[in-house]
Structure formats: structure tokens, C-alpha cells
Amino acid sequence: MTPLRVDIASQTVSLFAQRAAFWHESSTLLVADVHLGRQQAWRAGGVPISDAAQLASLDEPLQRLAALIEATRATRLLVLGDLLHAPAGLTDTMIARVTAWRERHAHVQFEVIPGNHDRKLDRVAEVWNLTVREPRVCEPPFEFVHDPADAANTDHIACSGHIHPMVRLATARESVRVPAFLITPRLFLFPAFSGLFSGVTIDQTPDTRVYPIAGDKVLALRDSAATK
């Protein structure tokens, strides 16, 4: 788990191929669009998904979060919206499984910027010992939001998810879309932690720093401030 370190407004941020970032100065692990309970919600809607598949889909992101917490020694986990997928996904088994995970990581402060999918966060906030923050949280030089369209018109850099950014990588034989981090002078956009492969292909502009995720590596397509 070797991240790519970048400088953002004189702050050190490590970008992980596991679709997370670590803000060193505040010891904060940042992720967006986790979508816990997605397959549970699909099954509630009639999609034939086995119990084993449901549990595997829930355990995978939780295990990835645990590994990131251990690797970074983060004291805070901040989710930039859409921790949950849908209210129907909040089954008793799902809630209990996340509760057990949370108890193993009780030393880490757990905060969520509410997203458009987080309609029933109040049902689990206490049992998961999580703090639901305001839709906009300002911690200079950053402003944390879910949807970049909701960022305030300030000089802060808006850290957000919601649109699941993708970029296109081309080789001599093929062209593929991959998740990516993107940074502009006013925006720090996160890929979906859930691994959803639907998203918006971002047009690259001269002031965009682009970090595609290729397998277990984060690449720097355009960035003079990246160090391994």
C-alpha cells in the first residue's frame, strides 16, 4: 500500500489506490461514496443476491477501510457523503456487521458529511458512534462537501465526491476508463470508494492535476507536485 504524496495549498495529502486520501496535518482519512448496503438494498428490491454475496460486498469496503486506518494511523475518518446506499439496505445483519467493525476501530473519530443517499443516517448514528456533520464543513484550506455544486464561493478548496470522476487512459491497443482523483485550484474531487464503475468522464484542462488509479497504483498524469 504505497500512496502518492501531493502538495495541496501547502498541505501534504497521500493518495491511495484504494480510493482514499490521507490529510497528514489533521491525521484525517478521507473517502467519498462508500455506499454501504448497496447489495442489501438491491436484494430488497427483488434482485436475486445470495446471503454470502451480500456479506462479501459489505465486508470488502470495511476491510479496505481497516487497512487504510492501520497504514495511515489516522485518528479521524471523514466520509464525504453517501456512506449509505439506500434505506432498504439497512438490514439488521448489515447494521450489526458495521457495528462490530466500528467497535474494533472505536479509537478513530467517525464523521460523515451527509450525501443524497444518506437518507436514514439517524438510524445508525448512535450505534455506529458517528457524527453527522453539516453539509459544508470548512477546515482551511479545505471545505468538505458531498456535491461540488454545493461548495461555497470562497477561496477554499472544495473536497467532494458525488460525481464518481473517471478519466480515459489510452494505449496503442485500447482505451479504458478508470477512477481518478482530480485537483484544480478550487476543487479536490474523489473517486467512489465503493468501486462503482459508473461515473463522469472528466475533461482534462491545463490547470487540472490528474491522478488515475491503475491497479494498485496512483499515477500522476499531470502534476509537478507529486512525490512517491
N, C-alpha and C positions, 0 to 999 in steps of 0.2 A: 504494500500500500504506500506508493511513493507519490506524493502530491506535486503539483506545480505551484510554486510560490509566485505571487504577483504583488505589485505595489499599487494600491488604490488610494489616492489622496493622502499619501504618506502613511497609510496603514498596511500592515502585512496580512495577506489573505492567501491561504493554501487551497487550491482547487483539487478535488479528488475525483477520480474516475468513477467512484461510487455515487456520483451526482450530488455531492455535498461540498460545502466550503467551510473553512475554519478561520474565523477572525481572531488573530493571535492576541491583539491588545486587550480584548474583552473576554478571552477564553470561551468564545461562543461558537458552537457548531450550528451551521445554517443549512436548512433544507427547505424545499418547497414541493407542494403537490405530492404528498405521501399516499393519499387515497386508501387508507386502511379500511378493510371491509368491502373492497370492491367485488370480489367473487361471492362473498356472502350476500351482497345486495343483488347480484345477478341471479343467484340461485333463488332468492325470494321472489324474483320477477319471472321465474319459470325456466331459467337456463339450467340444463342438467349438469351439475357440477358435483363431484363426489366430496365426501367429508375430508378425505385426505388431500385433495386438490385445494380445497378451501383453506385448510390449515397451512399447507405449504405456501400458499400465496400470502398468508398473513405473517408467517414466521420469517420469510425471506427478507422483507424490509426491516423487520425488527432485529434480525441478526446483523444486517448491514449497519444499522444504527449503533448497535452494541459495539461492533468492531471499530467504527469511527470514533465513538466515545473513548474507547480504550486507546486507540492510536494517538488521538489528539490530547487526551486528558482534559477534555472540555468540562467546564463547570456549569455550562448552560447550553441547552438545546432550544433553538428558536425555529419554529416552523412558520414559513411564510405563506400560510394559507393552505386549505384543503388537506388537513390532517386526515379527515374522514372522506369517504366516498359518497355515502348516502345514508339516511336514517335507517333504511331497511337492512343495512349491513351491520347494525349494532345488535347482533345476536348475543345471547348470554355467554356462549362459548367464546366469541370474539372479545367481548368485554373482559372476561376472566383471563384470557390469554395475554392481552395487553396489560392488564393489571399485574399479572405475575412478572412480566418484563419490567414494568415500571418499578416494582418493588426491588428488583435486582439493581436498579440504577437510581435509587432514591436520592443519592448524593448529588445528582445533576438537576439543576433547576430546569423545569419543562414549561415553555411558553409557546403560545400559538397566536399568530395574527389571524383572525377569522377570515376564511375564504368563502366563496359562493357555495361550496359543497358542505360546509361545516354547519349544517342547519340544526344539529342536535348536540353540539359540544357540551351544553349544560348537563346532559345526561351522564357524562363521563368525567367532567372536570374534577369533581371531588375524588372519585375513586381512583382516577389516574394521577391525582395530585398535580394538575396542570393549571397554569394561569392563562386565562383568555385575555389577551391584550386589546387595546383599541385598534381600529382599522389602520391607523397610521401611528407608528412609533418612531420618534426622532431620537437618534443617538449619533450626534455628529462624528464623522462626516456623512453618516448614512441616515436614510429614512426607510423604515421597513414597512412594506405594504404587500398585499396579495396581488392585486391587479395594477400594473404600471400606470394605467389610466387614472388611478385614484391618488397618485402621488401629488403632494402639494407643489405649488410653483415656487420652489426655493432653490438655493444653491447646493442643497444636499444631494447625495447620490441615492436614488431610489433603488432599493434591493427588492426584487419581486419575482414571482413565478407566474402562474395562471396560463400563460400562452404556450408553454412547453416548447421553447425555442429549438429549432433544428437548423443545421447547415448542411450544404451539399459538398461532399468530398468526391473528387473525380480522379480516376487513374486512367491509364492508357486503355483499359478494357471496359471499365464500368464507372457508374456514378451512383453513390449511395447517400442517403440522408441519415445523419447521426445527431444525437442530442449534443447540446453545446452550452457553455457559458458565454455570455456576451457582455462586454463592458464598453460604455460610452462615457463621455464627461458627465452625464446626468443619470445614467442607468446601469444597474448591475442585474442582469437577467439570468435566472436559474433554470436548468433543465428540470423535468419532472423526476422527483426521487423515486416515484413508483415504477419507472421504466416504461411508461406509456410511449408507444411509438407513433402516436398521432400528435401532431403539433404544427407550429407555424414555421415555415422555412424563412429564415431571416435574410434580407438583402444586406450584404456587407457594404458599408460605406467607409470612406477614408479614415473616419475617426472611431471606427469600431474595432475593439480588440476581441478577437475571436478565438475561443478555446474549445474545439471539438473533442468529444470523448470517443476514442477509438480503442475498443477492448479495455485493457486495464491501464490505459494511459490517457492523460490530458495533453493535447497538442496545442501549441501556440502558432496559429496561422498568421496572425498579425499582432505582434506585441514586442516592444523593445524593453519591457519592464518585467519579463518573466525570468525566473531563475529556478533551476531544478534543485 
